[in-house]
Amino acid sequence: MPVILWFVGACTVAAKVGDPCPTVVINEVMTASDSFLLPGEDSTSDWFELRNVSKQPADLSGFRLIGHTDEDNAFVLPEAFSVPGQGLALFIAGTFEDPASETPIVGFDFNGDGDSLELRAAEAEIECDSVFIPDQHHGFSWQRNPAAKPGSDSTWCDSLVPSPGAPNAECLCEATDAC
């Protein structure tokens, strides 16, 4: 089966032709957002974003977003939901309703002291991407490292500059070899 590779910054994503998982990845998560406002919102919320690393739009109709492995509270993406080529899709992690919000609210939230997020294909319950989110400091986001080399241990990192709907900022690294 042919394999297609996309190179985005230092991130490489591979997809097989006919693969039910599009070239969309979980890109950034903020789970301790007590003072950070999302663009266009008037209250603080935890949030996450998906990133399409392909130049082609990715149809995510019927895909599921699952927080803390709780499949019973999965958020099913609506029909005709797509992420534009090399675009981002932003979501609010919350169990509240806000009809004025332009950002989709997924119906689950994060606890801020270690959690998980998963993107599953509509077909065959295939996991397309997932991330474990470690304990987060207030005001920091957990993001894909824009400077990571393919196959490195530094795929994810903390950022002091959350960037919802924009390219990921530089990582805030501790004195470790992982950065």
C-alpha positions as a Markdown table, in Angstrom:
| # | Residue | x | y | z |
|---|---|---|---|---|
| 1 | Met | 0.0 | 0.0 | 0.0 |
| 2 | Pro | 1.5 | 3.4 | -0.9 |
| 3 | Val | 2.5 | 5.8 | 1.9 |
| 4 | Ile | 2.3 | 9.5 | 1.6 |
| 5 | Leu | 4.6 | 11.7 | 3.9 |
| 6 | Trp | 3.9 | 15.3 | 4.8 |
| 7 | Phe | 6.6 | 17.4 | 6.3 |
| 8 | Val | 5.4 | 20.3 | 8.4 |
| 9 | Gly | 8.1 | 22.2 | 10.1 |
| 10 | Ala | 9.9 | 19.4 | 11.8 |
| 11 | Cys | 6.9 | 17.2 | 12.2 |
| 12 | Thr | 6.4 | 14.3 | 9.8 |
| 13 | Val | 3.0 | 12.6 | 9.4 |
| 14 | Ala | 2.5 | 9.5 | 7.4 |
| 15 | Ala | -0.8 | 8.2 | 6.0 |
| 16 | Lys | -1.5 | 5.2 | 3.9 |
| 17 | Val | -3.7 | 5.7 | 0.8 |
| 18 | Gly | -7.2 | 4.6 | 1.9 |
| 19 | Asp | -6.4 | 5.2 | 5.6 |
| 20 | Pro | -9.5 | 6.2 | 7.5 |
| 21 | Cys | -7.4 | 8.7 | 9.5 |
| 22 | Pro | -6.8 | 11.9 | 7.7 |
| 23 | Thr | -3.7 | 14.0 | 8.2 |
| 24 | Val | -5.1 | 15.7 | 11.3 |
| 25 | Val | -3.3 | 15.7 | 14.7 |
| 26 | Ile | -4.0 | 16.9 | 18.1 |
| 27 | Asn | -1.8 | 20.0 | 18.2 |
| 28 | Glu | -2.1 | 22.0 | 21.5 |
| 29 | Val | -4.0 | 21.6 | 24.7 |
| 30 | Met | -4.6 | 24.0 | 27.7 |
| 31 | Thr | -6.0 | 22.3 | 30.8 |
| 32 | Ala | -5.4 | 24.9 | 33.5 |
| 33 | Ser | -6.8 | 28.0 | 31.9 |
| 34 | Asp | -7.9 | 30.2 | 34.8 |
| 35 | Ser | -6.8 | 33.5 | 33.2 |
| 36 | Phe | -6.5 | 32.9 | 29.5 |
| 37 | Leu | -9.2 | 34.1 | 27.2 |
| 38 | Leu | -9.8 | 32.5 | 23.8 |
| 39 | Pro | -10.2 | 34.8 | 20.8 |
| 40 | Gly | -13.8 | 35.9 | 20.6 |
| 41 | Glu | -14.8 | 34.5 | 24.0 |
| 42 | Asp | -15.6 | 36.4 | 27.2 |
| 43 | Ser | -14.7 | 33.8 | 29.8 |
| 44 | Thr | -11.8 | 31.5 | 30.5 |
| 45 | Ser | -12.0 | 27.9 | 29.4 |
| 46 | Asp | -9.8 | 24.9 | 28.9 |
| 47 | Trp | -9.3 | 24.3 | 25.2 |
| 48 | Phe | -7.5 | 22.2 | 22.5 |
| 49 | Glu | -6.9 | 22.4 | 18.8 |
| 50 | Leu | -6.5 | 20.0 | 15.9 |
| 51 | Arg | -4.1 | 20.7 | 13.1 |
| 52 | Asn | -4.4 | 19.5 | 9.5 |
| 53 | Val | -0.8 | 19.0 | 8.3 |
| 54 | Ser | -1.9 | 18.4 | 4.7 |
| 55 | Lys | -2.5 | 21.1 | 2.0 |
| 56 | Gln | -5.9 | 19.4 | 1.3 |
| 57 | Pro | -9.0 | 19.8 | 3.5 |
| 58 | Ala | -9.7 | 16.9 | 5.9 |
| 59 | Asp | -13.3 | 15.8 | 6.4 |
| 60 | Leu | -13.8 | 14.8 | 10.0 |
| 61 | Ser | -17.6 | 14.1 | 9.8 |
| 62 | Gly | -18.6 | 11.6 | 12.5 |
| 63 | Phe | -15.1 | 11.5 | 14.1 |
| 64 | Arg | -15.1 | 11.4 | 17.9 |
| 65 | Leu | -13.1 | 13.3 | 20.4 |
| 66 | Ile | -12.6 | 11.5 | 23.7 |
| 67 | Gly | -11.3 | 13.0 | 26.9 |
| 68 | His | -9.9 | 11.0 | 29.8 |
| 69 | Thr | -10.7 | 7.7 | 28.0 |
| 70 | Asp | -14.4 | 8.3 | 28.7 |
| 71 | Glu | -16.1 | 6.9 | 25.6 |
| 72 | Asp | -19.6 | 7.5 | 27.0 |
| 73 | Asn | -19.0 | 11.3 | 26.9 |
| 74 | Ala | -17.3 | 11.4 | 23.4 |
| 75 | Phe | -18.0 | 14.4 | 21.3 |
| 76 | Val | -19.1 | 13.4 | 17.8 |
| 77 | Leu | -18.1 | 15.9 | 15.1 |
| 78 | Pro | -21.1 | 17.0 | 13.0 |
| 79 | Glu | -21.7 | 16.2 | 9.4 |
| 80 | Ala | -19.6 | 18.2 | 7.0 |
| 81 | Phe | -17.1 | 19.2 | 9.7 |
| 82 | Ser | -13.7 | 19.7 | 8.0 |
| 83 | Val | -10.4 | 21.3 | 8.8 |
| 84 | Pro | -8.9 | 23.4 | 6.0 |
| 85 | Gly | -5.6 | 22.4 | 4.4 |
| 86 | Gln | -2.8 | 23.4 | 6.9 |
| 87 | Gly | -5.5 | 24.8 | 9.1 |
| 88 | Leu | -6.5 | 24.6 | 12.8 |
| 89 | Ala | -9.8 | 23.7 | 14.5 |
| 90 | Leu | -10.3 | 25.0 | 18.0 |
| 91 | Phe | -12.5 | 23.5 | 20.7 |
| 92 | Ile | -13.5 | 24.4 | 24.2 |
| 93 | Ala | -13.2 | 21.6 | 26.8 |
| 94 | Gly | -16.2 | 22.1 | 29.0 |
| 95 | Thr | -19.5 | 20.6 | 30.2 |
| 96 | Phe | -21.5 | 23.9 | 29.9 |
| 97 | Glu | -23.6 | 25.3 | 27.1 |
| 98 | Asp | -23.0 | 28.7 | 25.7 |
| 99 | Pro | -25.2 | 29.5 | 22.6 |
| 100 | Ala | -23.2 | 32.7 | 22.0 |
| 101 | Ser | -19.9 | 30.8 | 21.6 |
| 102 | Glu | -18.5 | 30.5 | 18.1 |
| 103 | Thr | -16.1 | 27.8 | 19.3 |
| 104 | Pro | -17.5 | 24.2 | 19.6 |
| 105 | Ile | -17.9 | 23.0 | 23.2 |
| 106 | Val | -17.2 | 19.3 | 23.5 |
| 107 | Gly | -19.1 | 18.3 | 26.6 |
| 108 | Phe | -16.1 | 17.0 | 28.6 |
| 109 | Asp | -13.4 | 18.9 | 30.5 |
| 110 | Phe | -9.9 | 18.3 | 31.7 |
| 111 | Asn | -8.9 | 18.0 | 35.3 |
| 112 | Gly | -5.5 | 19.8 | 34.9 |
| 113 | Asp | -3.4 | 17.3 | 36.8 |
| 114 | Gly | -2.9 | 14.6 | 34.1 |
| 115 | Asp | -5.4 | 13.7 | 31.4 |
| 116 | Ser | -5.7 | 12.3 | 27.9 |
| 117 | Leu | -7.3 | 13.3 | 24.6 |
| 118 | Glu | -8.0 | 11.0 | 21.7 |
| 119 | Leu | -9.2 | 11.5 | 18.1 |
| 120 | Arg | -11.0 | 8.5 | 16.6 |
| 121 | Ala | -12.1 | 7.8 | 13.1 |
| 122 | Ala | -15.8 | 7.5 | 12.4 |
| 123 | Glu | -15.2 | 4.1 | 10.8 |
| 124 | Ala | -14.0 | 1.0 | 12.7 |
| 125 | Glu | -13.2 | 2.9 | 15.9 |
| 126 | Ile | -9.6 | 3.5 | 14.8 |
| 127 | Glu | -7.5 | 5.8 | 17.0 |
| 128 | Cys | -6.1 | 8.4 | 14.7 |
| 129 | Asp | -4.2 | 10.4 | 17.3 |
| 130 | Ser | -3.9 | 10.7 | 21.1 |
| 131 | Val | -1.9 | 12.5 | 23.7 |
| 132 | Phe | -1.4 | 12.1 | 27.4 |
| 133 | Ile | -1.5 | 15.6 | 29.0 |
| 134 | Pro | 0.7 | 15.8 | 32.1 |
| 135 | Asp | 0.0 | 18.0 | 35.1 |
| 136 | Gln | -0.2 | 21.6 | 33.8 |
| 137 | His | 0.8 | 24.8 | 35.4 |
| 138 | His | -1.7 | 27.6 | 35.2 |
| 139 | Gly | -1.2 | 29.7 | 32.0 |
| 140 | Phe | 0.9 | 27.0 | 30.2 |
| 141 | Ser | -0.2 | 24.9 | 27.2 |
| 142 | Trp | 0.9 | 21.5 | 26.2 |
| 143 | Gln | 1.8 | 21.5 | 22.5 |
| 144 | Arg | 3.5 | 19.7 | 19.7 |
| 145 | Asn | 7.1 | 21.0 | 19.6 |
| 146 | Pro | 7.5 | 23.0 | 16.4 |
| 147 | Ala | 11.3 | 22.3 | 16.6 |
| 148 | Ala | 11.1 | 18.6 | 17.2 |
| 149 | Lys | 13.0 | 16.3 | 14.9 |
| 150 | Pro | 11.1 | 13.3 | 13.6 |
| 151 | Gly | 11.5 | 10.3 | 16.0 |
| 152 | Ser | 12.8 | 12.5 | 18.8 |
| 153 | Asp | 11.7 | 12.3 | 22.5 |
| 154 | Ser | 10.6 | 15.9 | 22.4 |
| 155 | Thr | 7.5 | 15.7 | 20.3 |
| 156 | Trp | 5.4 | 17.5 | 23.0 |
| 157 | Cys | 6.4 | 20.3 | 25.3 |
| 158 | Asp | 5.2 | 23.1 | 27.6 |
| 159 | Ser | 4.6 | 26.5 | 26.2 |
| 160 | Leu | 4.3 | 29.7 | 28.3 |
| 161 | Val | 2.8 | 31.4 | 25.2 |
| 162 | Pro | -0.5 | 29.5 | 24.4 |
| 163 | Ser | -1.4 | 30.0 | 20.7 |
| 164 | Pro | -5.0 | 28.9 | 20.0 |
| 165 | Gly | -5.7 | 29.2 | 16.3 |
| 166 | Ala | -2.1 | 30.2 | 15.5 |
| 167 | Pro | 1.2 | 28.4 | 14.9 |
| 168 | Asn | 2.7 | 26.9 | 18.1 |
| 169 | Ala | 5.1 | 29.1 | 20.0 |
| 170 | Glu | 8.6 | 28.2 | 21.0 |
| 171 | Cys | 8.8 | 25.6 | 23.8 |
| 172 | Leu | 9.6 | 26.4 | 27.4 |
| 173 | Cys | 12.2 | 23.7 | 28.1 |
| 174 | Glu | 13.8 | 22.7 | 31.4 |
| 175 | Ala | 17.4 | 21.6 | 31.5 |
| 176 | Thr | 16.8 | 18.2 | 29.9 |
| 177 | Asp | 18.0 | 16.4 | 26.8 |
| 178 | Ala | 14.4 | 16.2 | 25.7 |
| 179 | Cys | 14.3 | 19.8 | 24.5 |
